[in-house]
């Protein structure tokens, strides 16, 4: 008679089985990827895992334009954000409602991170995961929010409840690492006529604004990007550096915008280790190839966590030193407020899907502009004076929670005022935007008592954002938005004053 085979399970295996039995399936897996996860399904899943796991706490960080909850899943083995030895990571997805795979991948990532074998990550980091920034747009499968606003063009003027919630949440914890998850669409009539299209499962981009510290941009470009592309390849997902533009030879290719009005750059300008990840959209924007798309997005997010875990101290040190430059600016520092994408003599070999052969083909891009070069700099002032009767500016400063301090003019310093002498235009990544000619006057006295102004110093984490937003010639400034267009009146003074040292 044969003896029965005995199976011995370790304590770890038993815990894993118990957790797997108790933890609900992420909605995309539960739905077998045959439908998009609804807001109701997302809410139920998030609330269930928040109740069942000691690793994750659920926080409602705000509400959408239609009042839906914006959820953050906070993963930590201690009190979130309180352990200074840990690094804080913030991943958020689906600012654009018709880019569904980021949300699905984030929900799958949450399920993966609850497994005991992944708990080691949270010995070194606290992670906040927002699977869905734009629930209203998601339910309609439309890009914009319920107010008709593109959230990923709203991070400077910050008018929408969803983007306000993201920035308030960031300000609460001052995350060192952020990732903004999107989708790109390779399908267009222009590319089809060209005969090729992009065919990457995942593209990843770093900060490109040249006011972000050199050390952060170097670590991003030379270390993280090679790591994540290799990681994705090992996991059998095709990937490439995020490079919009083209088709090649018909239009130039660059490395994204240097504007700070999106999720990646708005946090990056605060010297954050910040990235964008874009998965390939389905042709119908919804469930086509949804499993592959969601798994690719999840894998890219997981790769960021693995890199951060391996390089925690390096990232923390670079971010800490870079943020000191913002909070204690060096004398004579200049800020670039107008820039341009330029070539550096290199070409780019990019694999593209050929409509003729049905295979990926290596195409050489000769009009490749990987470098951002400054066109116009300004010396970084001590700060700016905003008239209290200018409601638009006062409310804007409040939404950004900008530091405000009493005005103090050091000996030898002075207050300056811009005057608009004429209004021209300048090319900004293919669009024409306003570009005023200005004169600068030194004021012997304020045009109103100091109590009538708010003083916004530039020695703060958002100091470079303040300069880029308030300078009248900034191609990224408030005056380029319709809401603030009347700040530039020919022959009139600009409403914001600036304070300089000797």
C-alpha positions as CSV (number, residue, x, y, z in Angstrom):
1,X,0.0,0.0,0.0
2,X,1.4,3.4,-1.0
3,X,1.9,6.0,1.7
4,X,0.0,9.2,1.2
5,X,2.1,12.2,-0.1
6,X,2.4,14.8,2.6
7,X,2.5,18.5,1.6
8,X,4.2,20.9,4.0
9,X,3.3,24.6,3.6
10,X,5.5,27.3,5.1
11,X,3.9,30.0,7.2
12,X,4.5,32.5,4.3
13,X,2.7,30.2,1.8
14,X,-0.3,29.8,4.2
15,X,-0.5,33.5,4.6
16,X,-0.3,34.0,0.9
17,X,-3.2,31.5,0.3
18,X,-5.3,33.1,3.0
19,X,-4.7,36.6,1.6
20,X,-5.4,35.4,-2.0
21,X,-8.7,33.9,-0.8
22,X,-9.8,37.0,1.0
23,X,-8.7,39.7,-1.4
24,X,-11.2,40.5,-4.2
25,X,-10.1,40.3,-7.8
26,X,-9.4,43.6,-9.5
27,X,-12.4,44.6,-11.6
28,X,-10.6,44.2,-15.0
29,X,-9.6,40.6,-14.2
30,X,-13.0,39.9,-12.7
31,X,-14.6,41.2,-15.9
32,X,-12.1,39.1,-18.0
33,X,-11.2,42.4,-19.8
34,X,-14.5,42.3,-21.7
35,X,-15.7,45.6,-20.4
36,X,-14.3,48.8,-18.9
37,X,-14.3,49.2,-15.1
38,X,-17.1,51.5,-14.1
39,X,-16.8,54.1,-11.4
40,X,-19.1,52.0,-9.2
41,X,-16.9,48.9,-9.6
42,X,-13.8,50.9,-8.9
43,X,-15.3,52.4,-5.8
44,X,-16.5,49.1,-4.5
45,X,-13.1,47.4,-5.1
46,X,-11.1,50.2,-3.5
47,X,-13.4,50.2,-0.4
48,X,-13.2,46.4,-0.1
49,X,-9.4,46.2,-0.1
50,X,-9.2,49.2,2.2
51,X,-11.2,47.3,4.8
52,X,-9.4,44.0,4.3
53,X,-5.7,45.0,4.2
54,X,-3.6,46.5,6.9
55,X,-1.2,47.6,4.2
56,X,-3.5,50.1,2.4
57,X,-5.5,53.0,3.6
58,X,-8.1,54.8,1.4
59,X,-8.3,58.5,1.3
60,X,-10.8,60.6,-0.7
61,X,-8.5,63.4,-1.9
62,X,-11.3,65.4,-3.6
63,X,-14.2,65.2,-5.9
64,X,-14.8,65.5,-9.6
65,X,-16.8,68.2,-11.3
66,X,-19.9,66.0,-10.9
67,X,-19.1,65.1,-7.3
68,X,-17.6,61.7,-7.7
69,X,-14.9,60.6,-5.2
70,X,-11.2,60.8,-6.2
71,X,-9.6,57.9,-4.4
72,X,-6.0,57.6,-3.2
73,X,-4.7,54.2,-2.1
74,X,-2.0,54.8,0.4
75,X,0.3,51.8,0.8
76,X,2.6,51.8,3.9
77,X,3.8,49.5,6.6
78,X,3.8,52.5,9.0
79,X,2.0,55.8,9.4
80,X,1.9,57.1,5.8
81,X,4.4,59.8,5.1
82,X,5.8,59.9,8.6
83,X,9.0,57.8,8.3
84,X,11.8,60.0,7.0
85,X,13.9,57.0,6.0
86,X,11.3,56.0,3.4
87,X,10.8,57.6,0.0
88,X,7.4,58.8,-1.0
89,X,6.0,57.8,-4.5
90,X,2.8,59.2,-6.2
91,X,1.3,57.4,-9.2
92,X,-1.9,58.8,-10.8
93,X,-3.8,57.7,-13.9
94,X,-6.6,58.6,-16.2
95,X,-6.5,62.4,-16.3
96,X,-8.0,61.8,-19.8
97,X,-11.2,59.9,-19.6
98,X,-10.8,58.1,-22.9
99,X,-7.4,56.7,-21.9
100,X,-8.7,53.7,-20.0
101,X,-5.8,51.3,-19.7
102,X,-4.0,53.4,-17.0
103,X,-7.0,53.0,-14.7
104,X,-7.3,49.3,-15.4
105,X,-3.5,48.8,-14.9
106,X,-3.5,50.8,-11.7
107,X,-6.3,48.6,-10.2
108,X,-4.4,45.5,-11.2
109,X,-1.2,46.9,-9.6
110,X,-3.1,47.5,-6.4
111,X,-4.1,43.8,-6.4
112,X,-0.5,42.7,-7.0
113,X,0.9,45.0,-4.3
114,X,-1.4,43.4,-1.7
115,X,0.3,40.0,-2.1
116,X,2.7,39.2,0.8
117,X,5.7,38.6,-1.5
118,X,5.6,42.3,-2.6
119,X,5.5,43.7,0.9
120,X,9.3,44.2,0.8
121,X,8.7,47.3,-1.4
122,X,7.1,49.1,1.5
123,X,10.0,48.7,3.8
124,X,11.6,51.4,1.7
125,X,8.7,53.5,0.4
126,X,5.3,54.8,0.9
127,X,3.1,54.7,-2.3
128,X,0.0,56.7,-3.1
129,X,-1.9,55.4,-6.0
130,X,-4.7,57.3,-7.6
131,X,-6.2,55.0,-10.3
132,X,-8.6,57.5,-11.7
133,X,-8.3,61.3,-11.8
134,X,-11.2,61.9,-14.2
135,X,-14.1,59.6,-13.3
136,X,-16.6,61.9,-15.1
137,X,-14.7,61.7,-18.4
138,X,-14.1,58.0,-17.9
139,X,-17.8,57.2,-17.6
140,X,-18.4,59.1,-20.9
141,X,-15.2,57.7,-22.4
142,X,-14.3,61.3,-23.3
143,X,-10.9,63.1,-22.9
144,X,-12.1,66.1,-20.9
145,X,-13.8,66.4,-17.5
146,X,-17.5,67.2,-17.0
147,X,-16.6,71.0,-17.4
148,X,-15.2,70.4,-20.8
149,X,-11.6,71.0,-19.6
150,X,-8.5,69.0,-20.5
151,X,-7.1,68.3,-17.0
152,X,-3.6,67.7,-18.3
153,X,-3.4,71.3,-19.5
154,X,-4.7,72.7,-16.3
155,X,-1.8,72.4,-13.8
156,X,-0.7,76.0,-14.1
157,X,-4.0,77.8,-13.9
158,X,-5.4,75.1,-11.7
159,X,-9.2,75.8,-12.1
160,X,-10.6,72.3,-12.0
161,X,-11.5,70.4,-8.8
162,X,-9.6,67.3,-10.0
163,X,-6.3,69.0,-10.6
164,X,-6.7,71.1,-7.5
165,X,-7.1,67.8,-5.5
166,X,-4.0,66.3,-7.1
167,X,-1.9,69.3,-6.1
168,X,-3.3,69.6,-2.6
169,X,-2.5,66.0,-2.1
170,X,1.0,66.4,-3.4
171,X,1.5,69.5,-1.1
172,X,0.4,67.4,1.8
173,X,3.2,64.8,1.5
174,X,5.7,66.4,-0.9
175,X,6.4,63.2,-2.8
176,X,9.9,62.7,-4.2
177,X,8.8,60.5,-7.1
178,X,5.7,61.0,-9.3
179,X,4.4,59.2,-12.4
180,X,1.5,60.4,-14.6
181,X,-0.1,57.6,-16.6
182,X,-1.7,58.1,-20.0
183,X,-2.3,56.6,-23.4
184,X,-1.2,57.7,-26.8
185,X,-3.0,57.0,-30.1
186,X,-0.7,56.0,-33.0
187,X,-3.6,56.1,-35.5
188,X,-4.1,59.1,-37.7
189,X,-4.7,59.8,-41.4
190,X,-1.4,61.7,-41.5
191,X,0.6,58.7,-40.3
192,X,-1.4,56.2,-42.4
193,X,-0.5,58.2,-45.5
194,X,3.1,58.2,-44.4
195,X,2.9,54.4,-44.4
196,X,4.1,53.8,-40.8
197,X,2.9,54.3,-37.2
198,X,4.3,54.0,-33.7
199,X,3.7,50.6,-32.2
200,X,5.1,50.6,-28.7
201,X,3.3,49.0,-25.8
202,X,4.7,51.7,-23.5
203,X,6.5,55.0,-23.9
204,X,8.1,56.8,-21.0
205,X,9.2,60.4,-20.7
206,X,11.2,62.5,-18.1
207,X,11.0,66.2,-17.3
208,X,12.2,68.4,-20.1
209,X,11.9,71.9,-18.7
210,X,15.5,73.2,-18.4
211,X,14.7,74.9,-15.1
212,X,14.4,71.5,-13.4
213,X,17.8,70.8,-11.7
214,X,20.5,69.3,-13.8
215,X,21.0,66.4,-11.4
216,X,17.4,65.3,-11.5
217,X,17.3,65.4,-15.3
218,X,20.6,63.5,-15.5
219,X,19.4,60.8,-13.2
220,X,16.2,60.6,-15.1
221,X,17.7,60.4,-18.6
222,X,20.9,58.5,-18.0
223,X,19.7,56.1,-15.3
224,X,15.9,55.6,-15.0
225,X,15.0,55.7,-18.7
226,X,17.5,52.9,-19.7
227,X,16.4,50.9,-16.7
228,X,12.6,51.0,-17.4
229,X,13.1,50.3,-21.1
230,X,15.2,47.3,-20.3
231,X,12.7,46.2,-17.6
232,X,9.8,46.4,-20.0
233,X,11.7,44.4,-22.6
234,X,12.5,41.7,-20.1
235,X,8.8,41.5,-19.3
236,X,8.0,41.2,-23.1
237,X,6.6,44.6,-23.6
238,X,7.9,46.9,-26.4
239,X,8.8,50.4,-25.3
240,X,10.5,53.6,-26.4
241,X,11.3,57.1,-25.1
242,X,8.2,59.3,-25.2
243,X,8.7,61.3,-28.4
244,X,5.7,63.1,-29.9
245,X,5.8,64.7,-33.3
246,X,6.2,63.5,-36.8
247,X,5.7,61.7,-39.1
248,X,9.5,61.8,-39.7
249,X,10.6,64.1,-42.5
250,X,7.1,65.7,-42.6
251,X,7.4,67.1,-39.1
252,X,10.2,67.2,-36.5
253,X,10.3,64.8,-33.5
254,X,11.0,66.0,-30.0
255,X,11.0,64.7,-26.4
256,X,7.6,66.1,-25.4
257,X,6.7,69.6,-24.3
258,X,8.7,71.7,-21.8
259,X,5.4,73.3,-20.6
260,X,4.6,72.9,-17.0
261,X,0.8,72.8,-17.3
262,X,0.7,68.9,-17.3
263,X,1.0,66.4,-14.5
264,X,4.6,65.4,-15.0
265,X,6.1,68.9,-15.5
266,X,4.0,70.7,-12.8
267,X,5.5,68.4,-10.2
268,X,8.9,68.2,-11.9
269,X,9.3,71.9,-11.8
270,X,9.3,71.5,-8.0
271,X,12.4,69.4,-8.4
272,X,10.6,66.1,-8.2
273,X,11.8,62.9,-9.9
274,X,8.8,63.0,-12.2
275,X,7.7,61.0,-15.3
276,X,5.0,60.4,-17.8
277,X,4.0,56.9,-19.0
278,X,1.9,56.4,-22.1
279,X,0.5,53.1,-23.2
280,X,-0.8,52.5,-26.7
281,X,-4.5,53.2,-27.0
282,X,-7.0,50.9,-28.7
283,X,-8.2,52.0,-32.1
284,X,-11.7,52.4,-30.6
285,X,-10.4,54.0,-27.4
286,X,-12.0,51.4,-25.2
287,X,-11.7,47.6,-24.9
288,X,-9.7,46.6,-27.9
289,X,-6.7,44.7,-26.7
290,X,-7.5,45.9,-23.2
291,X,-5.7,43.1,-21.4
292,X,-2.4,43.7,-23.1
293,X,-2.7,47.4,-22.7
294,X,-3.6,47.2,-18.9
295,X,-0.8,44.6,-18.3
296,X,1.7,46.9,-20.0
297,X,0.7,49.9,-17.9
298,X,0.8,47.8,-14.7
299,X,4.3,46.5,-15.6
300,X,5.6,50.1,-16.3
301,X,4.2,51.3,-12.9
302,X,5.7,48.3,-11.2
303,X,9.1,49.0,-12.9
304,X,9.1,52.4,-11.4
305,X,8.6,50.9,-7.9
306,X,11.4,48.4,-8.4
307,X,13.8,51.1,-9.6
308,X,12.8,53.4,-6.7
309,X,13.3,50.5,-4.2
310,X,16.8,49.8,-5.6
311,X,17.8,53.5,-5.7
312,X,15.9,55.0,-2.8
313,X,18.9,56.8,-1.2
314,X,20.2,58.1,-4.5
315,X,16.8,59.6,-5.5
316,X,16.2,61.0,-2.0
317,X,19.5,62.7,-1.9
318,X,19.2,64.2,-5.4
319,X,15.7,65.5,-4.8
320,X,16.6,66.9,-1.3
321,X,19.6,68.8,-2.7
322,X,17.7,70.0,-5.7
323,X,14.9,71.3,-3.6
324,X,17.3,73.2,-1.4
325,X,18.2,75.2,-4.5
326,X,14.5,76.2,-4.7
327,X,14.0,77.1,-1.1
328,X,17.4,78.9,-0.8
329,X,18.0,80.3,-4.3
330,X,21.6,81.0,-5.3
331,X,22.5,84.7,-6.0
332,X,22.4,85.5,-9.7
333,X,20.2,82.6,-10.7
334,X,18.5,82.9,-14.1
335,X,15.2,81.3,-15.1
336,X,14.4,80.4,-18.7
337,X,10.9,81.7,-19.6
338,X,11.1,81.1,-23.3
339,X,12.7,78.0,-24.8
340,X,12.8,76.0,-28.1
341,X,13.4,72.5,-29.2
342,X,16.7,72.2,-31.2
343,X,18.7,69.6,-33.0
344,X,22.2,68.5,-31.7
345,X,23.4,66.8,-34.8
346,X,22.1,63.4,-33.9
347,X,19.5,61.3,-35.7
348,X,17.0,59.0,-34.1
349,X,16.5,55.4,-35.1
350,X,12.9,54.6,-34.3
351,X,11.1,51.3,-34.9
352,X,7.8,51.9,-36.6
353,X,5.1,49.6,-37.8
354,X,4.9,49.4,-41.6
355,X,1.5,49.4,-43.1
356,X,3.2,47.8,-46.2
357,X,5.0,44.9,-44.6
358,X,2.9,44.5,-41.5
359,X,6.1,44.4,-39.4
360,X,8.1,46.8,-37.4
361,X,10.8,48.6,-39.5
362,X,13.6,50.8,-38.3
363,X,13.2,54.4,-39.6
364,X,15.8,57.1,-39.2
365,X,14.5,60.4,-38.1
366,X,16.8,63.2,-39.4
367,X,14.8,66.2,-38.1
368,X,15.3,65.1,-34.5
369,X,15.3,67.9,-31.9
370,X,16.1,66.3,-28.5
371,X,17.6,69.4,-26.8
372,X,15.6,72.2,-25.1
373,X,17.5,75.5,-25.5
374,X,16.7,78.8,-23.7
375,X,15.6,81.8,-25.8
376,X,15.0,84.3,-23.0
377,X,16.1,84.3,-19.4
378,X,15.2,86.6,-16.5
379,X,17.1,87.0,-13.2
380,X,15.2,85.3,-10.5
381,X,13.6,88.0,-8.3
382,X,13.2,87.9,-4.6
383,X,9.5,87.7,-5.2
384,X,6.4,89.3,-6.7
385,X,3.7,91.7,-5.5
386,X,0.1,90.8,-6.4
387,X,-2.5,93.6,-6.0
388,X,-5.2,92.3,-3.5
389,X,-7.9,93.8,-5.7
390,X,-6.9,91.5,-8.6
391,X,-9.2,88.6,-7.6
392,X,-8.0,86.4,-10.5
393,X,-4.4,86.4,-9.2
394,X,-5.3,86.2,-5.5
395,X,-7.5,83.2,-6.1
396,X,-4.8,81.6,-8.3
397,X,-2.2,82.0,-5.5
398,X,-4.6,80.5,-3.1
399,X,-5.3,77.4,-5.2
400,X,-1.6,76.8,-5.5
401,X,-1.2,77.4,-1.7
402,X,1.8,79.7,-2.4
403,X,3.7,80.9,0.6
404,X,3.0,84.6,1.4
405,X,5.2,86.7,3.7
406,X,5.4,90.3,4.7
407,X,7.2,92.6,2.2
408,X,10.7,93.5,3.2
409,X,13.0,95.5,0.9
410,X,16.6,94.9,1.7
411,X,19.1,97.8,1.5
412,X,20.0,98.4,-2.1
413,X,17.0,96.4,-3.4
414,X,14.1,97.8,-5.3
415,X,10.7,97.2,-6.7
416,X,10.3,96.9,-10.5
417,X,7.3,97.3,-12.8
418,X,6.9,96.0,-16.3
419,X,5.1,98.1,-19.0
420,X,3.8,96.6,-22.2
421,X,5.2,98.6,-25.1
422,X,3.8,96.4,-27.9
423,X,2.4,93.0,-28.4
424,X,3.9,90.4,-30.8
425,X,3.7,86.7,-31.1
426,X,6.1,83.8,-30.8
427,X,6.1,80.2,-32.0
428,X,5.6,77.7,-29.2
429,X,5.8,74.0,-30.4
430,X,3.8,74.8,-33.6
431,X,1.3,77.3,-32.0
432,X,1.4,81.0,-32.0
433,X,1.2,82.6,-28.6
434,X,1.4,86.1,-27.3
435,X,4.9,87.7,-26.8
436,X,4.9,91.2,-25.5
437,X,7.7,93.8,-25.8
438,X,8.3,95.3,-22.4
439,X,10.1,98.1,-20.7
440,X,11.2,97.9,-17.0
441,X,10.9,100.7,-14.6
442,X,12.3,101.0,-11.1
443,X,9.7,102.4,-8.7
444,X,10.7,104.8,-6.0
445,X,7.5,104.0,-4.1
446,X,4.7,101.6,-4.3
447,X,1.6,102.7,-6.2
448,X,-0.5,101.8,-3.2
449,X,0.2,101.0,0.5
450,X,2.1,97.6,1.1
451,X,-1.1,96.3,2.8
452,X,-2.8,96.4,-0.6
453,X,-0.4,93.7,-2.0
454,X,0.3,90.1,-1.4
455,X,4.1,89.3,-1.5
456,X,4.9,85.9,-3.0
457,X,8.6,85.0,-2.4
458,X,10.4,82.9,-4.9
459,X,12.4,81.1,-2.1
460,X,9.9,78.3,-1.9
461,X,9.4,74.9,-3.4
462,X,7.1,76.4,-6.1
463,X,9.4,79.3,-6.7
464,X,10.3,78.5,-10.3
465,X,6.6,77.8,-11.0
466,X,5.9,81.3,-9.7
467,X,8.4,82.9,-12.0
468,X,7.2,81.0,-15.0
469,X,3.6,81.8,-14.3
470,X,4.0,85.6,-13.5
471,X,6.6,86.9,-15.9
472,X,4.8,88.7,-18.7
473,X,7.1,87.4,-21.4
474,X,6.9,83.8,-20.2
475,X,5.6,81.5,-22.9
476,X,4.3,79.3,-20.1
477,X,2.8,82.1,-18.1
478,X,-0.7,83.0,-17.0
479,X,-1.0,85.7,-19.6
480,X,-1.0,83.1,-22.4
481,X,-4.3,81.8,-21.1
482,X,-7.6,83.4,-22.2
483,X,-8.7,83.9,-18.7
484,X,-5.7,86.2,-18.0
485,X,-5.2,87.7,-21.4
486,X,-6.2,91.2,-20.3
487,X,-3.1,91.4,-18.1
488,X,-1.2,92.4,-21.3
489,X,-2.6,95.7,-22.5
490,X,-0.6,97.7,-25.0
491,X,0.9,100.8,-23.4
492,X,-0.3,99.8,-19.9
493,X,1.6,98.6,-16.8
494,X,1.6,94.8,-16.1
495,X,-0.4,94.2,-12.9
496,X,2.3,92.2,-11.1
497,X,5.3,94.0,-9.6
498,X,8.6,92.3,-8.8
499,X,11.2,92.7,-6.0
500,X,14.9,92.4,-6.6
501,X,18.0,92.5,-4.4
502,X,20.8,95.0,-5.0
